[in-house]
Amino acid sequence: MDQNQVYDSKTVSILLVSASLVLLANGIYTIMTFSIQYGIGIGAALQSLQTNTTVVSALQFVAGNYATLLYQTLLESFLLTAIGVAMFAIALAMLVHGSNRFESYIRRYMPIHGAMALMYIVVLFIIHATYSFTPFSSNLFATYVALAICILLDIYMEYRMHAIALGRMGIRGININPATPYANLMKLRDSLFGSLSGDVRIVDKHFNSAAVANLYRLLPEGASGINSVSIITSQEMLNSGFEWDCRDLMQELKSRGMSLEVRIMNSVEATEQHERFIFDDNNAYKIPPMNIINKKSEHIVKMSIVDARRRFGQLVNNSVRLDNYAIKHQRDGTTEK
C-alpha cells in the first residue's frame, strides 16, 4: 500500500490532535470555573446561615436556588472532559501510527472520534442550556473552532478512505482476461493484493502447489503492511510436494516480515464450500481459484466482510493445521492424502 495515497503528510493528524487538545482543555477549564463558582456560592450560603445575614447580591445567583443546578452542570463538565480525553487519545493514536497501517486505524477509530465529537456538542449544548457561560464566554470561540475542525476532518478522512477503496477496486471490480495471464498478475498484484493489509485470510479448496507459486508472485515485496497470511484448503489438493512448497513459502515470507499458516478443512465442509474469497482487516473479495487466478475469465468483486469472517471462523474451527495433518490422520488410523 502506498502510504502517500492514504496519508500525504501529518498535517491532518496534527490538526486533529490540536483540536482535540483544545476540547480537552475546555473541559478542564469548565470544571475549574464551575467548581470555583459552586464553592464560593456554597461557602457564602453557609456563612450567611451562621451569621444570620443575607447573601450579598453578587453571590445570590450561585448561593441560591441555582446551587443544585450548578452542581449538575459541574457533573456534566466532568463528562465533557472525559469525552475530550477520549478524542485526544484517538487523535494521538492516529498521529503515532501515521506510517504504520494508518488506513486500518482510520477505519477503526475515525468513526469513534466523530461520534465522540457529536457527543461533545450535545453535552456542551446541555451545559449552555442550563447555565450561563457569561463568566468565560470569550473563551468559547476556540472551542467552537476546534469542534468544527474535528467534525470536518472526520468527514474528510471518511470520504478519503471511501475514495481510496473505490480507486483500488473500481466501482465494477477487476476483470480477468484469460488471453493476458501475465498482465493479469500485474493487475491483481497492484489493484487487489497491493491493497491488502494486516491479517490476510484465503479460503480456496483448490489451493495447491500452483496456487502457492501464484501467491508468491502476487504478494507485494518489501513493507506491504501485511502481517500474516492464513490459507484454508482441502485435503484433495495435497500431494507429495505441497507441504514442502508451503514450508519454502513460509521461509520466504518470514524474510518479508509475514507469517504463513495453512489449514486443511474437513471433507464434509470441503464438499459444501464452493465459494473462494480473500479478505483482510477491512475488505473482502470473491476470487477465482488461486491456482488459475490469472487465467480464468472472472470478475473479482467485493463481498460482505462480515460473511467472510463468519465463514472463515467456521472453517477454522473444523480444520487442522497442515503441519499437524499427517499426525492427526496417523492417530485416527486414516490414510487420506
Secondary structure, DSSP 8 states (H G I E B T S, - for coil): --HHHH-S-SHHHHHHHHHHHHHHHHHHHHHHHHHHHHHHHHHHHHHHHHHT----GGGHHHHTTHHHHHHHHHHHHHHHHHHHHHHHHHHHHHHHTTTSSHHHHHHHHHHHHHHHHHHHHHHHHHHHHHS--GGGGGGHHHHHHHHHHHHHHHHHHHHHHHHHHHHHH-TT-EEE-TT-HHHHHHHHHHHTGGG--EEEEEE-TT--HHHHHHHHHHS--SS-SEEEEEEEEEGGG--TTHHHHHHHHHHHHHHTT-EEEEEEE-HHHHHH----EEE-SS-EEE---GGGTTTS-EEEEEE-HHHHHHHHHHHHHTEEEHHHHHHHHHHHT----
